[in-house]
Amino acid sequence: MADHHIPHFQNDAGHTAIEIGVKEFLCVGANPPFDHPHVFLDMGADDEKVCPYCSTLYKFNPTLDAADTVPAGCAWEYQAA
């Protein structure tokens, strides 16, 4: 896992569903300090996955790049303090 970047997504706006361009990712809930445990999710053969912490529905959209989301602005990047 250290040899590639796993995209992280957040849902500050409380969207019911977020379309993403990957099937393996981490959900952080809301942006820190209001985040939940950063959970790794894998859609496997499915095209949807619900986060067990925040109930965000993630939908795979193969037309999106790894950091793109619909609605826009739901990708999260770690910021070192």
Secondary structure, 3 states (H helix, E strand, C coil): CCCCCCCEECCCCCCCEEEECCCEEEEEECCCCCEEEEEEEECCCCCEEECCCCCCEEEECCCCCCCCEECCCCEECCCCC
